[in-house]
């Protein structure tokens, strides 16, 4: 149980003008007891009457928030004591920014350091990294201005119980607003042996980032983002095309069969993916 350490790392911040919204997502362990043991007026506790999952719970909490800034903290993770102060001071110095993150420290379940991040700092560097399929920040480390939610909304329910909702959300922030990362390590991310993609049954969990970049680049060209428009069937078809492209690393014939199969089901999307499929196929099987 790490929830107590997570809460303590918020209450011990040098910046004290905060509200801490804590959700108990219908837990069956000691989470509720630990949360209710705190007597701090800055804490607001919400107990779900059923398990809503991470995405819906986060969206619910955002509707309850009343501050000018918003950030997240996963129950396993820890804040640096100066995290909020440093991020807010950076907003004061650079008021045109709408989103600020930082480097992070990855720790194991016992709190031992595993590795350190080296994220790009400037907005243009973050965009370039993102467009080249790299992760340019740790999404829970971000502090955003609440008013940008009028433009980008919150987590899209297409990703419910799949994962990657934060990556897709960030792609919209990056599209419309300026963001930076501080070089300091202000967030401690606890890494476990299991992950969403390692245990998930939905294959979209494995290509979520690729799908998000594909749709992000379409938005930059003024084209339809199928998730944003609610055309989720086309988004699913895009995911299947990307899965077929990924299979070029494993099987020459299998990848062709998969690509032809999805092109029959969703022929209108074929032009978006054929060039990448052929390029990957040739690279993996040295076709000349």
SVG drawing of the C-alpha trace seen along z (x, -y; Angstrom):
<svg xmlns="http://www.w3.org/2000/svg" viewBox="-23 -36 42 52">
<polyline fill="none" stroke="black" stroke-width="0.4" points="0.0,0.0 1.6,-3.2 -1.4,-5.6 -0.4,-7.0 3.1,-8.0 1.4,-9.6 -0.9,-11.7 1.9,-12.7 4.0,-13.9 1.1,-16.3 0.4,-17.6 4.1,-18.2 4.5,-20.5 6.3,-23.8 3.4,-25.4 0.4,-25.0 -2.5,-26.6 -3.9,-23.4 -6.9,-21.1 -6.3,-17.4 -9.0,-15.3 -8.7,-11.6 -10.8,-8.9 -11.3,-5.5 -12.4,-3.4 -14.5,-0.9 -11.4,0.6 -11.4,3.9 -8.2,3.4 -7.2,0.8 -7.3,-2.2 -10.5,-3.6 -9.3,-3.3 -6.0,-5.0 -7.6,-7.9 -10.1,-8.6 -7.4,-8.6 -6.3,-12.1 -7.6,-15.2 -6.7,-18.0 -9.2,-20.4 -7.4,-20.5 -8.4,-16.9 -11.7,-16.0 -12.5,-12.3 -14.8,-10.6 -15.8,-6.9 -17.1,-5.3 -20.1,-3.0 -18.7,-0.7 -15.4,-0.3 -15.3,-3.0 -11.8,-2.5 -8.9,-5.0 -10.2,-7.1 -13.7,-7.7 -12.5,-8.3 -10.0,-10.9 -12.7,-12.6 -15.0,-12.7 -12.4,-14.3 -11.7,-17.0 -15.3,-18.1 -14.9,-18.6 -11.7,-20.6 -11.9,-24.4 -8.3,-25.5 -6.6,-27.4 -4.2,-24.5 -4.5,-20.8 -2.1,-17.9 -2.4,-14.2 -0.6,-11.8 -1.0,-8.1 -1.5,-6.2 1.9,-4.5 3.9,-7.6 5.5,-10.4 6.1,-14.2 9.3,-16.0 8.5,-18.5 9.2,-21.5 7.3,-20.2 4.3,-22.5 6.3,-25.6 8.8,-25.1 6.2,-24.4 4.0,-27.4 7.0,-29.7 7.8,-28.7 4.3,-29.6 4.8,-33.0 8.0,-33.6 6.6,-32.3 2.9,-33.1 2.3,-32.0 2.9,-28.4 -0.1,-26.3 1.5,-23.0 4.7,-22.3 6.3,-19.0 9.6,-17.9 12.1,-15.1 11.3,-12.1 13.0,-9.4 11.9,-5.8 11.9,-3.7 11.1,-0.1 8.4,1.1 10.8,0.7 11.8,-2.9 15.2,-2.1 16.2,-4.2 16.0,-2.4 16.7,-5.2 16.4,-8.9 14.6,-10.5 16.1,-12.9 13.1,-14.6 13.4,-17.5 12.9,-20.9 11.6,-23.3 8.2,-23.2 9.7,-22.6 11.9,-19.8 8.9,-18.2 6.8,-18.4 9.7,-16.9 10.1,-14.0 6.4,-13.3 6.0,-13.3 8.9,-10.8 7.1,-8.3 9.2,-9.1 7.7,-9.9 8.6,-13.5 7.3,-13.7 5.8,-11.7 2.1,-12.6 1.3,-12.5 4.2,-15.0 2.4,-17.7 0.8,-20.8 -1.7,-22.5 -3.8,-25.6 -7.5,-24.6 -8.8,-27.0 -7.3,-24.9 -9.8,-22.1 -12.4,-24.2 -10.4,-23.5 -8.9,-20.0 -11.5,-18.4 -10.5,-15.6 -9.7,-11.9 -11.6,-10.5 -13.6,-7.4 -12.4,-5.6 -9.5,-4.6 -11.5,-3.4 -9.8,-0.4 -7.3,-0.3 -4.7,-2.9 -3.0,-5.7 -5.8,-8.1 -3.1,-10.5 -1.0,-10.3 -4.0,-11.1 -5.0,-14.0 -1.5,-15.4 -1.5,-15.2 -4.3,-17.8 -2.5,-20.0 0.6,-19.9 -1.5,-20.7 -3.0,-23.9 -0.8,-25.1 2.8,-25.6 4.4,-23.2 7.9,-22.8 9.7,-20.4 11.8,-21.6 15.2,-19.8 14.7,-19.1 13.5,-15.7 10.3,-16.5 8.2,-13.3 9.0,-9.8 7.3,-7.1 7.1,-3.7 7.6,-1.0 6.1,2.4 6.8,5.7 3.4,5.6 2.0,3.0 -1.2,2.2 0.2,3.6 1.7,6.6 -1.6,7.8 -4.1,6.3 -6.3,8.4 -7.3,5.6 -4.7,5.5 -5.2,1.7 -3.2,1.4 -0.1,2.4 -0.4,-0.2 -2.1,-3.1 0.9,-5.4 1.2,-4.7 -2.5,-5.3 -2.4,-8.6 0.6,-9.9 -1.2,-8.9 -4.3,-10.9 -2.3,-13.8 -0.5,-14.2 -3.9,-14.1 -5.2,-16.9 -2.1,-18.9 -3.1,-18.6 -6.6,-19.7 -7.9,-16.1 -10.4,-14.1 -9.3,-12.6 -11.6,-9.6 -11.6,-9.4 -12.3,-13.2 -15.1,-13.0 -16.6,-9.9 -16.0,-7.8 -14.6,-5.0 -15.2,-2.2 -12.7,-4.0 -10.3,-4.5 -10.5,-0.7 -9.8,-0.1 -6.7,-2.3 -5.6,-0.3 -5.9,2.9 -3.9,1.5 -1.2,0.5 -1.2,4.0 -0.7,5.5 2.2,3.1 3.8,4.1 3.6,7.8 6.0,7.1 8.7,7.6 7.5,11.1 6.0,12.7 6.3,11.9 3.2,13.8 1.2,13.3 1.6,9.5 0.4,9.5 -2.6,11.6 -3.5,9.3 -3.0,6.2 -5.2,7.5 -7.8,8.6 -8.3,5.2 -8.1,3.5 -11.1,5.5 -13.0,4.5 -12.0,0.8 -10.8,0.0 -11.3,-3.8 -8.4,-3.8 -6.1,-1.8 -4.3,-4.9 -3.3,-6.1 -1.3,-3.0 -0.1,-1.3 3.1,-3.2 4.2,-2.6 3.3,1.1 5.4,1.6 8.3,-0.4 8.3,1.7 7.8,4.9 10.8,4.2 13.0,3.1 12.3,6.3 12.4,8.8 14.9,7.1 12.5,7.1 14.0,5.5"/>
</svg>
